[in-house]
Amino acid sequence: MGEPEQPTPWTLPTPGSEGAYTAGDRVREFIALAGRPVTPGEIAVQALGIAGCPDPVALRLAGDIVAADARLAWDGDLIADAAGAHDLAPLATTTFCIVDLETTGGAPGSSGITEIGAVRVEGLRVTERFSTLVDPGHPIPSHITGITGIDDAMVRGQPVIEVALPAFIAFAREDVLVAHNAPFDLRFLNYERLRLRDGYFTQPWLDTLVLARRLLNGVVPRHDLATLARWAGAAIQPAHRALADAEATALVLVALIGRLTDGAATTLDEAMSIGQPGGLRRSRGGGEAAAA
């Protein structure tokens, strides 16, 4: 569904693993829920609970945590999960899993997933599809049904998230995850995966909304999925249903990659520097400019 663009924050779930719950654990979970590398200031506030922390102190605290936990790594001035390191593979040979969710609202925890749709793109072609309705365990608001067409009767008897999410995880494998307004989908997916005590998604990811804003500035009047699908000449139009929207997003991604590479063997690392919130634009010459 991909709306709203800035979902309401929520409380991190408590891990179920035995042993000490370290600052590194809190930072890794915050990175997973944010769906991107994070700043030392964000770590101080969101992971350590220190409001108004001066930047030098936040930097020192973050440095201590990274130095003490091999699972974390610096990504420029940001802190990232070391397992989600950038990839130098050419985009044309990268395997992507494009995912879309329908939900009962905008906040993980108080809202639930009602549908998961995904497609795999290999060699810039759609090769596999995944789709399931999900019983959220509570009534679907009428205004959401008005948007998606998914009502309580449709999800009754469908898999609950404890069944649907593992099936999606198996489908996604370690593919690069892609979504339109990706933080929305990743926050829901990581929230539920953490709640089920199954870790979280650590693979690289791209956001077609951010890619479009940075690559198509002035080319299209809006950057919503329907407008971009028309720009890409997609035969499948978004319909606020997970599989259709994932397929449309996949076709938009392929078109954006064509514009991004322009015949060059651009790497996933370079695409990630553009296609994630807070990422840096990179010129053809390898220089960097401020993010849009």
C-alpha positions as CSV (number, residue, x, y, z in Angstrom):
1,M,0.0,0.0,0.0
2,G,2.9,2.4,0.7
3,E,0.9,5.0,2.6
4,P,1.4,7.1,4.6
5,E,5.0,8.1,3.6
6,Q,6.0,8.7,7.2
7,P,4.3,6.1,9.5
8,T,3.8,6.7,13.2
9,P,6.8,5.5,15.3
10,W,6.4,2.5,17.6
11,T,8.1,0.8,20.5
12,L,10.9,-1.7,19.8
13,P,9.9,-5.2,20.7
14,T,11.9,-6.9,23.4
15,P,14.1,-9.7,22.0
16,G,13.5,-13.2,23.2
17,S,17.1,-14.4,23.1
18,E,18.8,-15.5,26.3
19,G,21.8,-13.7,27.8
20,A,22.6,-10.0,28.1
21,Y,20.7,-7.6,26.0
22,T,23.5,-5.3,24.8
23,A,23.6,-1.8,23.3
24,G,24.7,-3.5,20.1
25,D,21.4,-5.5,20.1
26,R,19.4,-2.3,20.5
27,V,21.3,-0.5,17.7
28,R,20.9,-3.4,15.3
29,E,17.2,-3.6,16.0
30,F,16.8,0.1,15.5
31,I,18.7,-0.1,12.2
32,A,16.4,-3.0,11.1
33,L,13.2,-1.1,12.0
34,A,14.5,2.2,10.4
35,G,15.3,0.2,7.2
36,R,18.5,2.1,6.6
37,P,21.9,3.1,8.2
38,V,21.4,5.5,11.1
39,T,23.2,8.5,12.5
40,P,25.0,8.6,15.9
41,G,22.3,11.2,17.0
42,E,19.5,8.8,16.1
43,I,21.2,6.0,18.0
44,A,21.5,8.2,21.1
45,V,17.8,9.1,21.1
46,Q,16.1,6.0,19.7
47,A,18.4,3.1,20.8
48,L,19.9,4.5,24.0
49,G,17.1,6.8,25.2
50,I,19.3,9.9,25.6
51,A,17.4,13.0,24.6
52,G,19.3,16.1,23.7
53,C,22.6,14.3,23.4
54,P,25.3,16.6,22.1
55,D,26.7,15.5,18.7
56,P,30.3,14.9,20.0
57,V,29.0,12.7,22.8
58,A,26.6,10.8,20.5
59,L,29.5,10.2,18.1
60,R,31.7,8.9,20.9
61,L,28.9,6.6,22.2
62,A,28.2,5.2,18.7
63,G,31.9,4.7,18.2
64,D,32.2,2.7,21.4
65,I,29.2,0.5,20.4
66,V,30.5,-0.2,16.9
67,A,34.0,-0.9,18.2
68,A,32.6,-3.4,20.7
69,D,30.2,-5.2,18.3
70,A,31.5,-6.8,15.1
71,R,27.9,-7.1,13.8
72,L,27.9,-3.3,13.3
73,A,30.0,-1.2,10.8
74,W,30.5,2.4,9.8
75,D,29.0,3.4,6.5
76,G,30.5,6.8,6.0
77,D,29.2,8.9,8.8
78,L,26.4,6.4,9.5
79,I,26.2,3.2,11.4
80,A,25.0,0.1,9.5
81,D,24.4,-3.6,10.1
82,A,27.6,-5.3,8.9
83,A,25.5,-8.1,7.5
84,G,23.8,-5.7,5.1
85,A,27.1,-4.6,3.4
86,H,26.8,-3.0,0.0
87,D,27.3,-5.2,-3.1
88,L,29.5,-4.4,-6.0
89,A,27.6,-6.7,-8.4
90,P,26.3,-5.0,-11.6
91,L,22.6,-4.1,-11.4
92,A,21.9,-6.2,-14.5
93,T,22.9,-9.4,-12.7
94,T,21.4,-8.5,-9.3
95,T,18.4,-10.5,-8.1
96,F,15.7,-8.4,-6.6
97,C,12.6,-9.2,-4.5
98,I,10.0,-6.5,-4.9
99,V,7.5,-6.5,-2.1
100,D,4.2,-4.7,-1.4
101,L,2.0,-4.9,1.7
102,E,-1.6,-4.1,2.4
103,T,-2.2,-3.2,6.1
104,T,-5.0,-2.2,8.4
105,G,-3.2,1.1,9.2
106,G,0.1,2.9,9.2
107,A,1.7,1.9,12.5
108,P,3.2,-1.6,13.1
109,G,2.0,-3.1,16.3
110,S,-1.3,-1.3,16.4
111,S,-2.0,-2.2,12.7
112,G,-1.6,-5.6,11.0
113,I,-0.7,-6.9,7.6
114,T,-3.6,-8.1,5.5
115,E,-1.8,-9.0,2.3
116,I,1.8,-9.7,1.1
117,G,2.7,-9.6,-2.6
118,A,6.1,-10.0,-4.1
119,V,7.9,-10.7,-7.4
120,R,11.5,-11.8,-8.1
121,V,13.4,-10.0,-10.8
122,E,16.4,-11.7,-12.3
123,G,18.3,-10.4,-15.3
124,L,15.9,-7.4,-15.2
125,R,13.0,-9.8,-15.8
126,V,10.2,-11.0,-13.5
127,T,10.7,-14.7,-12.9
128,E,8.6,-15.6,-9.9
129,R,5.6,-14.4,-7.9
130,F,4.4,-14.7,-4.3
131,S,1.0,-13.7,-3.0
132,T,-1.0,-14.4,0.2
133,L,-3.8,-12.7,2.1
134,V,-3.2,-12.5,5.9
135,D,-5.7,-12.6,8.7
136,P,-4.6,-9.6,10.9
137,G,-6.5,-11.0,13.9
138,H,-8.7,-7.9,14.2
139,P,-11.3,-6.1,12.2
140,I,-10.2,-4.2,9.1
141,P,-11.3,-0.5,9.2
142,S,-14.0,0.4,6.7
143,H,-12.0,3.2,5.1
144,I,-9.1,0.7,4.5
145,T,-11.6,-1.7,2.9
146,G,-12.7,1.2,0.7
147,I,-9.2,1.6,-0.6
148,T,-8.0,-2.0,-1.0
149,G,-11.3,-3.9,-1.3
150,I,-10.0,-6.3,1.4
151,D,-12.6,-7.0,4.1
152,D,-13.0,-9.2,7.1
153,A,-14.7,-11.9,5.1
154,M,-11.8,-12.1,2.6
155,V,-9.1,-12.7,5.3
156,R,-11.2,-15.0,7.5
157,G,-9.5,-18.4,7.4
158,Q,-6.4,-17.1,5.6
159,P,-2.9,-17.6,7.1
160,V,-2.0,-15.6,10.1
161,I,1.2,-13.6,10.1
162,E,3.0,-16.4,12.0
163,V,2.4,-18.6,8.9
164,A,2.5,-16.0,6.1
165,L,5.7,-14.2,7.1
166,P,7.9,-17.3,7.1
167,A,6.6,-18.2,3.7
168,F,7.6,-14.8,2.4
169,I,11.0,-15.0,4.1
170,A,11.6,-18.3,2.2
171,F,10.6,-16.6,-1.0
172,A,12.7,-13.5,-0.5
173,R,15.8,-15.5,0.4
174,E,18.7,-13.0,0.5
175,D,17.6,-11.0,-2.6
176,V,17.8,-7.3,-2.6
177,L,14.5,-6.0,-1.2
178,V,12.7,-3.3,-3.2
179,A,9.5,-1.4,-2.4
180,H,7.8,1.8,-3.2
181,N,8.2,3.9,-0.1
182,A,10.3,1.0,1.2
183,P,10.6,2.1,4.9
184,F,6.8,1.6,5.3
185,D,7.0,-2.0,4.2
186,L,10.3,-2.8,5.9
187,R,9.1,-1.4,9.2
188,F,6.1,-3.7,9.2
189,L,8.1,-6.7,8.0
190,N,10.9,-6.2,10.5
191,Y,8.5,-5.5,13.3
192,E,6.7,-8.7,12.8
193,R,9.8,-10.7,12.2
194,L,11.3,-9.4,15.4
195,R,8.1,-10.0,17.3
196,L,8.2,-13.6,16.1
197,R,11.8,-13.8,17.4
198,D,13.2,-14.7,14.0
199,G,15.8,-11.9,13.6
200,Y,15.1,-9.4,10.9
201,F,15.8,-8.6,7.2
202,T,19.5,-7.7,6.8
203,Q,19.9,-7.8,3.0
204,P,20.4,-4.6,1.0
205,W,17.3,-2.7,-0.1
206,L,16.2,0.0,-2.5
207,D,13.3,2.5,-2.5
208,T,11.7,3.2,-5.9
209,L,10.1,6.3,-4.5
210,V,13.5,7.8,-3.6
211,L,15.0,6.6,-6.9
212,A,12.2,8.3,-8.8
213,R,12.5,11.5,-6.9
214,R,16.2,11.7,-7.6
215,L,16.3,10.4,-11.2
216,L,13.0,11.9,-12.5
217,N,13.0,15.3,-11.0
218,G,11.0,17.5,-13.4
219,V,10.3,14.5,-15.7
220,V,7.0,13.4,-14.0
221,P,4.6,15.6,-12.1
222,R,4.3,13.2,-9.2
223,H,6.2,10.2,-7.8
224,D,3.3,8.0,-6.7
225,L,3.3,4.5,-8.0
226,A,0.4,5.0,-10.5
227,T,2.2,8.0,-12.2
228,L,5.5,6.1,-12.3
229,A,3.8,3.0,-13.8
230,R,2.4,5.1,-16.6
231,W,5.9,6.7,-17.1
232,A,7.4,3.2,-17.3
233,G,4.8,2.0,-19.8
234,A,3.9,-0.8,-17.4
235,A,1.1,-3.1,-18.6
236,I,0.1,-3.7,-15.0
237,Q,-1.3,-0.7,-13.1
238,P,-1.3,-0.3,-9.3
239,A,-4.6,-1.3,-7.7
240,H,-3.9,-1.1,-3.9
241,R,-3.5,-4.9,-4.0
242,A,-0.2,-6.3,-3.0
243,L,0.7,-8.5,-5.9
244,A,-0.4,-6.0,-8.6
245,D,1.4,-3.2,-6.9
246,A,4.6,-5.3,-6.5
247,E,4.5,-6.2,-10.2
248,A,4.0,-2.5,-11.1
249,T,6.9,-1.6,-8.8
250,A,9.1,-4.2,-10.5
251,L,8.5,-2.7,-13.9
252,V,9.2,0.8,-12.5
253,L,12.4,-0.5,-11.0
254,V,13.6,-1.9,-14.3
255,A,12.8,1.3,-16.1
256,L,14.6,3.3,-13.4
257,I,17.7,1.0,-13.6
258,G,17.7,1.7,-17.3
259,R,17.8,5.4,-16.7
260,L,20.4,5.0,-13.9
261,T,22.8,2.8,-15.7
262,D,22.4,4.4,-19.2
263,G,24.3,1.5,-20.6
264,A,27.0,1.4,-17.9
265,A,27.7,-1.4,-15.5
266,T,26.4,0.5,-12.4
267,T,26.7,-1.4,-9.2
268,L,24.2,-2.1,-6.5
269,D,26.4,-0.1,-4.1
270,E,26.0,3.0,-6.4
271,A,22.2,2.4,-6.7
272,M,21.9,2.1,-2.9
273,S,23.6,5.5,-2.5
274,I,20.8,7.0,-4.5
275,G,17.8,4.7,-3.7
276,Q,17.7,4.9,0.1
277,P,16.4,7.8,2.2
278,G,19.4,9.8,3.4
279,G,21.6,8.3,0.7
280,L,24.1,10.4,-1.3
281,R,23.8,11.1,-5.0
282,R,26.9,10.1,-6.9
283,S,28.0,11.7,-10.1
284,R,29.3,9.7,-13.1
285,G,32.7,10.7,-12.1
286,G,32.4,9.2,-8.6
287,G,32.0,12.5,-6.7
288,E,29.3,12.9,-4.1
289,A,26.7,15.7,-3.7
290,A,24.1,16.3,-1.0
291,A,21.1,14.1,-1.0
292,A,17.9,15.4,-2.5
